[in-house]
């Protein structure tokens, strides 16, 4: 994204660090801060559903009752965006990962 900004604007290369800083800021502003923000965005809901469908399709996850005297491994959602060369979001991604 930084390279595209510098090339498209014909800016001098000595502002490379500022371009990278700006690109990081813009990228981070497009990510949801948590599950509540993601649930308000239909694109992230679709991405979460795709992730859960992959679990079913690959048969890598089975929901079981909690065993006695055992702790449960928590999970959390990680949200990312895929960008094209001009910095536009091409795809929203959601991954369900184990905590810890």
Chimera marker file (.cmm) of the C-alpha trace (Angstrom):
<marker_set name="trace">
<marker id="1" x="0.000" y="0.000" z="0.000" r="1" g="1" b="0" radius="0.5"/>
<marker id="2" x="2.855" y="2.387" z="0.852" r="1" g="1" b="0" radius="0.5"/>
<marker id="3" x="4.611" y="1.656" z="-2.441" r="1" g="1" b="0" radius="0.5"/>
<marker id="4" x="1.405" y="2.378" z="-4.352" r="1" g="1" b="0" radius="0.5"/>
<marker id="5" x="0.908" y="5.683" z="-2.524" r="1" g="1" b="0" radius="0.5"/>
<marker id="6" x="4.456" y="6.836" z="-3.316" r="1" g="1" b="0" radius="0.5"/>
<marker id="7" x="4.337" y="5.723" z="-6.969" r="1" g="1" b="0" radius="0.5"/>
<marker id="8" x="0.866" y="7.127" z="-7.669" r="1" g="1" b="0" radius="0.5"/>
<marker id="9" x="1.553" y="10.497" z="-6.065" r="1" g="1" b="0" radius="0.5"/>
<marker id="10" x="5.076" y="10.877" z="-7.538" r="1" g="1" b="0" radius="0.5"/>
<marker id="11" x="6.224" y="11.740" z="-4.023" r="1" g="1" b="0" radius="0.5"/>
<marker id="12" x="9.937" y="11.664" z="-3.196" r="1" g="1" b="0" radius="0.5"/>
<marker id="13" x="11.235" y="8.400" z="-1.781" r="1" g="1" b="0" radius="0.5"/>
<marker id="14" x="12.572" y="10.114" z="1.343" r="1" g="1" b="0" radius="0.5"/>
<marker id="15" x="9.030" y="10.119" z="2.778" r="1" g="1" b="0" radius="0.5"/>
<marker id="16" x="8.890" y="6.309" z="2.635" r="1" g="1" b="0" radius="0.5"/>
<marker id="17" x="8.593" y="5.961" z="6.430" r="1" g="1" b="0" radius="0.5"/>
<marker id="18" x="5.642" y="8.337" z="6.518" r="1" g="1" b="0" radius="0.5"/>
<marker id="19" x="3.943" y="6.421" z="3.690" r="1" g="1" b="0" radius="0.5"/>
<marker id="20" x="4.355" y="3.125" z="5.577" r="1" g="1" b="0" radius="0.5"/>
<marker id="21" x="3.042" y="4.750" z="8.759" r="1" g="1" b="0" radius="0.5"/>
<marker id="22" x="-0.013" y="6.073" z="6.896" r="1" g="1" b="0" radius="0.5"/>
<marker id="23" x="-0.637" y="2.702" z="5.215" r="1" g="1" b="0" radius="0.5"/>
<marker id="24" x="-0.557" y="0.940" z="8.600" r="1" g="1" b="0" radius="0.5"/>
<marker id="25" x="-2.934" y="3.491" z="10.087" r="1" g="1" b="0" radius="0.5"/>
<marker id="26" x="-5.393" y="3.104" z="7.200" r="1" g="1" b="0" radius="0.5"/>
<marker id="27" x="-5.222" y="-0.703" z="7.355" r="1" g="1" b="0" radius="0.5"/>
<marker id="28" x="-5.866" y="-0.756" z="11.076" r="1" g="1" b="0" radius="0.5"/>
<marker id="29" x="-8.841" y="1.604" z="10.759" r="1" g="1" b="0" radius="0.5"/>
<marker id="30" x="-10.599" y="-0.896" z="8.447" r="1" g="1" b="0" radius="0.5"/>
<marker id="31" x="-10.422" y="-3.778" z="10.930" r="1" g="1" b="0" radius="0.5"/>
<marker id="32" x="-13.172" y="-4.308" z="13.506" r="1" g="1" b="0" radius="0.5"/>
<marker id="33" x="-12.024" y="-3.746" z="17.067" r="1" g="1" b="0" radius="0.5"/>
<marker id="34" x="-13.957" y="-6.730" z="18.364" r="1" g="1" b="0" radius="0.5"/>
<marker id="35" x="-16.733" y="-9.198" z="17.830" r="1" g="1" b="0" radius="0.5"/>
<marker id="36" x="-19.461" y="-6.582" z="18.369" r="1" g="1" b="0" radius="0.5"/>
<marker id="37" x="-18.213" y="-4.443" z="15.479" r="1" g="1" b="0" radius="0.5"/>
<marker id="38" x="-17.783" y="-7.513" z="13.278" r="1" g="1" b="0" radius="0.5"/>
<marker id="39" x="-21.354" y="-8.627" z="13.971" r="1" g="1" b="0" radius="0.5"/>
<marker id="40" x="-22.564" y="-5.264" z="12.635" r="1" g="1" b="0" radius="0.5"/>
<marker id="41" x="-20.809" y="-5.860" z="9.300" r="1" g="1" b="0" radius="0.5"/>
<marker id="42" x="-22.485" y="-8.369" z="6.928" r="1" g="1" b="0" radius="0.5"/>
<marker id="43" x="-19.128" y="-9.023" z="5.204" r="1" g="1" b="0" radius="0.5"/>
<marker id="44" x="-17.551" y="-10.223" z="8.451" r="1" g="1" b="0" radius="0.5"/>
<marker id="45" x="-20.609" y="-12.325" z="9.299" r="1" g="1" b="0" radius="0.5"/>
<marker id="46" x="-20.172" y="-14.058" z="5.943" r="1" g="1" b="0" radius="0.5"/>
<marker id="47" x="-16.433" y="-14.537" z="6.627" r="1" g="1" b="0" radius="0.5"/>
<marker id="48" x="-17.180" y="-16.087" z="10.031" r="1" g="1" b="0" radius="0.5"/>
<marker id="49" x="-19.738" y="-18.421" z="8.472" r="1" g="1" b="0" radius="0.5"/>
<marker id="50" x="-17.207" y="-19.468" z="5.817" r="1" g="1" b="0" radius="0.5"/>
<marker id="51" x="-14.682" y="-20.280" z="8.561" r="1" g="1" b="0" radius="0.5"/>
<marker id="52" x="-17.194" y="-22.439" z="10.444" r="1" g="1" b="0" radius="0.5"/>
<marker id="53" x="-18.201" y="-24.167" z="7.185" r="1" g="1" b="0" radius="0.5"/>
<marker id="54" x="-14.522" y="-25.002" z="6.577" r="1" g="1" b="0" radius="0.5"/>
<marker id="55" x="-14.383" y="-26.677" z="10.000" r="1" g="1" b="0" radius="0.5"/>
<marker id="56" x="-17.391" y="-28.814" z="9.092" r="1" g="1" b="0" radius="0.5"/>
<marker id="57" x="-16.144" y="-29.621" z="5.601" r="1" g="1" b="0" radius="0.5"/>
<marker id="58" x="-12.681" y="-30.647" z="6.844" r="1" g="1" b="0" radius="0.5"/>
<marker id="59" x="-14.096" y="-32.444" z="9.917" r="1" g="1" b="0" radius="0.5"/>
<marker id="60" x="-11.548" y="-30.805" z="12.233" r="1" g="1" b="0" radius="0.5"/>
<marker id="61" x="-13.870" y="-29.697" z="15.010" r="1" g="1" b="0" radius="0.5"/>
<marker id="62" x="-16.579" y="-31.409" z="17.024" r="1" g="1" b="0" radius="0.5"/>
<marker id="63" x="-18.561" y="-29.742" z="19.770" r="1" g="1" b="0" radius="0.5"/>
<marker id="64" x="-18.669" y="-31.957" z="22.873" r="1" g="1" b="0" radius="0.5"/>
<marker id="65" x="-20.122" y="-31.561" z="26.359" r="1" g="1" b="0" radius="0.5"/>
<marker id="66" x="-17.714" y="-30.204" z="28.948" r="1" g="1" b="0" radius="0.5"/>
<marker id="67" x="-15.756" y="-33.025" z="30.602" r="1" g="1" b="0" radius="0.5"/>
<marker id="68" x="-15.711" y="-33.059" z="34.380" r="1" g="1" b="0" radius="0.5"/>
<marker id="69" x="-12.560" y="-31.795" z="36.111" r="1" g="1" b="0" radius="0.5"/>
<marker id="70" x="-11.129" y="-30.382" z="32.874" r="1" g="1" b="0" radius="0.5"/>
<marker id="71" x="-10.689" y="-26.818" z="31.759" r="1" g="1" b="0" radius="0.5"/>
<marker id="72" x="-12.048" y="-25.644" z="28.436" r="1" g="1" b="0" radius="0.5"/>
<marker id="73" x="-9.772" y="-24.152" z="25.787" r="1" g="1" b="0" radius="0.5"/>
<marker id="74" x="-11.177" y="-20.764" z="24.896" r="1" g="1" b="0" radius="0.5"/>
<marker id="75" x="-11.425" y="-19.391" z="21.376" r="1" g="1" b="0" radius="0.5"/>
<marker id="76" x="-11.435" y="-15.966" z="19.862" r="1" g="1" b="0" radius="0.5"/>
<marker id="77" x="-12.073" y="-14.480" z="16.430" r="1" g="1" b="0" radius="0.5"/>
<marker id="78" x="-9.227" y="-12.803" z="14.524" r="1" g="1" b="0" radius="0.5"/>
<marker id="79" x="-10.321" y="-10.443" z="11.750" r="1" g="1" b="0" radius="0.5"/>
<marker id="80" x="-8.184" y="-9.401" z="8.786" r="1" g="1" b="0" radius="0.5"/>
<marker id="81" x="-8.645" y="-7.740" z="5.444" r="1" g="1" b="0" radius="0.5"/>
<marker id="82" x="-7.076" y="-8.641" z="2.119" r="1" g="1" b="0" radius="0.5"/>
<marker id="83" x="-6.196" y="-5.630" z="-0.040" r="1" g="1" b="0" radius="0.5"/>
<marker id="84" x="-5.488" y="-5.140" z="-3.735" r="1" g="1" b="0" radius="0.5"/>
<marker id="85" x="-2.616" y="-3.025" z="-5.094" r="1" g="1" b="0" radius="0.5"/>
<marker id="86" x="-4.556" y="0.220" z="-4.683" r="1" g="1" b="0" radius="0.5"/>
<marker id="87" x="-5.363" y="-0.481" z="-1.039" r="1" g="1" b="0" radius="0.5"/>
<marker id="88" x="-9.039" y="-1.345" z="-1.490" r="1" g="1" b="0" radius="0.5"/>
<marker id="89" x="-10.444" y="-4.215" z="0.548" r="1" g="1" b="0" radius="0.5"/>
<marker id="90" x="-10.813" y="-7.293" z="-1.639" r="1" g="1" b="0" radius="0.5"/>
<marker id="91" x="-11.937" y="-9.741" z="1.038" r="1" g="1" b="0" radius="0.5"/>
<marker id="92" x="-12.690" y="-9.833" z="4.738" r="1" g="1" b="0" radius="0.5"/>
<marker id="93" x="-11.264" y="-12.816" z="6.617" r="1" g="1" b="0" radius="0.5"/>
<marker id="94" x="-12.223" y="-14.248" z="9.956" r="1" g="1" b="0" radius="0.5"/>
<marker id="95" x="-10.334" y="-16.993" z="11.772" r="1" g="1" b="0" radius="0.5"/>
<marker id="96" x="-11.431" y="-18.797" z="14.894" r="1" g="1" b="0" radius="0.5"/>
<marker id="97" x="-8.304" y="-19.541" z="16.932" r="1" g="1" b="0" radius="0.5"/>
<marker id="98" x="-7.541" y="-21.124" z="20.296" r="1" g="1" b="0" radius="0.5"/>
<marker id="99" x="-6.623" y="-18.675" z="23.049" r="1" g="1" b="0" radius="0.5"/>
<marker id="100" x="-3.222" y="-18.904" z="24.613" r="1" g="1" b="0" radius="0.5"/>
<link id1="1" id2="2" r="1" g="1" b="0" radius="0.2"/>
<link id1="2" id2="3" r="1" g="1" b="0" radius="0.2"/>
<link id1="3" id2="4" r="1" g="1" b="0" radius="0.2"/>
<link id1="4" id2="5" r="1" g="1" b="0" radius="0.2"/>
<link id1="5" id2="6" r="1" g="1" b="0" radius="0.2"/>
<link id1="6" id2="7" r="1" g="1" b="0" radius="0.2"/>
<link id1="7" id2="8" r="1" g="1" b="0" radius="0.2"/>
<link id1="8" id2="9" r="1" g="1" b="0" radius="0.2"/>
<link id1="9" id2="10" r="1" g="1" b="0" radius="0.2"/>
<link id1="10" id2="11" r="1" g="1" b="0" radius="0.2"/>
<link id1="11" id2="12" r="1" g="1" b="0" radius="0.2"/>
<link id1="12" id2="13" r="1" g="1" b="0" radius="0.2"/>
<link id1="13" id2="14" r="1" g="1" b="0" radius="0.2"/>
<link id1="14" id2="15" r="1" g="1" b="0" radius="0.2"/>
<link id1="15" id2="16" r="1" g="1" b="0" radius="0.2"/>
<link id1="16" id2="17" r="1" g="1" b="0" radius="0.2"/>
<link id1="17" id2="18" r="1" g="1" b="0" radius="0.2"/>
<link id1="18" id2="19" r="1" g="1" b="0" radius="0.2"/>
<link id1="19" id2="20" r="1" g="1" b="0" radius="0.2"/>
<link id1="20" id2="21" r="1" g="1" b="0" radius="0.2"/>
<link id1="21" id2="22" r="1" g="1" b="0" radius="0.2"/>
<link id1="22" id2="23" r="1" g="1" b="0" radius="0.2"/>
<link id1="23" id2="24" r="1" g="1" b="0" radius="0.2"/>
<link id1="24" id2="25" r="1" g="1" b="0" radius="0.2"/>
<link id1="25" id2="26" r="1" g="1" b="0" radius="0.2"/>
<link id1="26" id2="27" r="1" g="1" b="0" radius="0.2"/>
<link id1="27" id2="28" r="1" g="1" b="0" radius="0.2"/>
<link id1="28" id2="29" r="1" g="1" b="0" radius="0.2"/>
<link id1="29" id2="30" r="1" g="1" b="0" radius="0.2"/>
<link id1="30" id2="31" r="1" g="1" b="0" radius="0.2"/>
<link id1="31" id2="32" r="1" g="1" b="0" radius="0.2"/>
<link id1="32" id2="33" r="1" g="1" b="0" radius="0.2"/>
<link id1="33" id2="34" r="1" g="1" b="0" radius="0.2"/>
<link id1="34" id2="35" r="1" g="1" b="0" radius="0.2"/>
<link id1="35" id2="36" r="1" g="1" b="0" radius="0.2"/>
<link id1="36" id2="37" r="1" g="1" b="0" radius="0.2"/>
<link id1="37" id2="38" r="1" g="1" b="0" radius="0.2"/>
<link id1="38" id2="39" r="1" g="1" b="0" radius="0.2"/>
<link id1="39" id2="40" r="1" g="1" b="0" radius="0.2"/>
<link id1="40" id2="41" r="1" g="1" b="0" radius="0.2"/>
<link id1="41" id2="42" r="1" g="1" b="0" radius="0.2"/>
<link id1="42" id2="43" r="1" g="1" b="0" radius="0.2"/>
<link id1="43" id2="44" r="1" g="1" b="0" radius="0.2"/>
<link id1="44" id2="45" r="1" g="1" b="0" radius="0.2"/>
<link id1="45" id2="46" r="1" g="1" b="0" radius="0.2"/>
<link id1="46" id2="47" r="1" g="1" b="0" radius="0.2"/>
<link id1="47" id2="48" r="1" g="1" b="0" radius="0.2"/>
<link id1="48" id2="49" r="1" g="1" b="0" radius="0.2"/>
<link id1="49" id2="50" r="1" g="1" b="0" radius="0.2"/>
<link id1="50" id2="51" r="1" g="1" b="0" radius="0.2"/>
<link id1="51" id2="52" r="1" g="1" b="0" radius="0.2"/>
<link id1="52" id2="53" r="1" g="1" b="0" radius="0.2"/>
<link id1="53" id2="54" r="1" g="1" b="0" radius="0.2"/>
<link id1="54" id2="55" r="1" g="1" b="0" radius="0.2"/>
<link id1="55" id2="56" r="1" g="1" b="0" radius="0.2"/>
<link id1="56" id2="57" r="1" g="1" b="0" radius="0.2"/>
<link id1="57" id2="58" r="1" g="1" b="0" radius="0.2"/>
<link id1="58" id2="59" r="1" g="1" b="0" radius="0.2"/>
<link id1="59" id2="60" r="1" g="1" b="0" radius="0.2"/>
<link id1="60" id2="61" r="1" g="1" b="0" radius="0.2"/>
<link id1="61" id2="62" r="1" g="1" b="0" radius="0.2"/>
<link id1="62" id2="63" r="1" g="1" b="0" radius="0.2"/>
<link id1="63" id2="64" r="1" g="1" b="0" radius="0.2"/>
<link id1="64" id2="65" r="1" g="1" b="0" radius="0.2"/>
<link id1="65" id2="66" r="1" g="1" b="0" radius="0.2"/>
<link id1="66" id2="67" r="1" g="1" b="0" radius="0.2"/>
<link id1="67" id2="68" r="1" g="1" b="0" radius="0.2"/>
<link id1="68" id2="69" r="1" g="1" b="0" radius="0.2"/>
<link id1="69" id2="70" r="1" g="1" b="0" radius="0.2"/>
<link id1="70" id2="71" r="1" g="1" b="0" radius="0.2"/>
<link id1="71" id2="72" r="1" g="1" b="0" radius="0.2"/>
<link id1="72" id2="73" r="1" g="1" b="0" radius="0.2"/>
<link id1="73" id2="74" r="1" g="1" b="0" radius="0.2"/>
<link id1="74" id2="75" r="1" g="1" b="0" radius="0.2"/>
<link id1="75" id2="76" r="1" g="1" b="0" radius="0.2"/>
<link id1="76" id2="77" r="1" g="1" b="0" radius="0.2"/>
<link id1="77" id2="78" r="1" g="1" b="0" radius="0.2"/>
<link id1="78" id2="79" r="1" g="1" b="0" radius="0.2"/>
<link id1="79" id2="80" r="1" g="1" b="0" radius="0.2"/>
<link id1="80" id2="81" r="1" g="1" b="0" radius="0.2"/>
<link id1="81" id2="82" r="1" g="1" b="0" radius="0.2"/>
<link id1="82" id2="83" r="1" g="1" b="0" radius="0.2"/>
<link id1="83" id2="84" r="1" g="1" b="0" radius="0.2"/>
<link id1="84" id2="85" r="1" g="1" b="0" radius="0.2"/>
<link id1="85" id2="86" r="1" g="1" b="0" radius="0.2"/>
<link id1="86" id2="87" r="1" g="1" b="0" radius="0.2"/>
<link id1="87" id2="88" r="1" g="1" b="0" radius="0.2"/>
<link id1="88" id2="89" r="1" g="1" b="0" radius="0.2"/>
<link id1="89" id2="90" r="1" g="1" b="0" radius="0.2"/>
<link id1="90" id2="91" r="1" g="1" b="0" radius="0.2"/>
<link id1="91" id2="92" r="1" g="1" b="0" radius="0.2"/>
<link id1="92" id2="93" r="1" g="1" b="0" radius="0.2"/>
<link id1="93" id2="94" r="1" g="1" b="0" radius="0.2"/>
<link id1="94" id2="95" r="1" g="1" b="0" radius="0.2"/>
<link id1="95" id2="96" r="1" g="1" b="0" radius="0.2"/>
<link id1="96" id2="97" r="1" g="1" b="0" radius="0.2"/>
<link id1="97" id2="98" r="1" g="1" b="0" radius="0.2"/>
<link id1="98" id2="99" r="1" g="1" b="0" radius="0.2"/>
<link id1="99" id2="100" r="1" g="1" b="0" radius="0.2"/>
</marker_set>
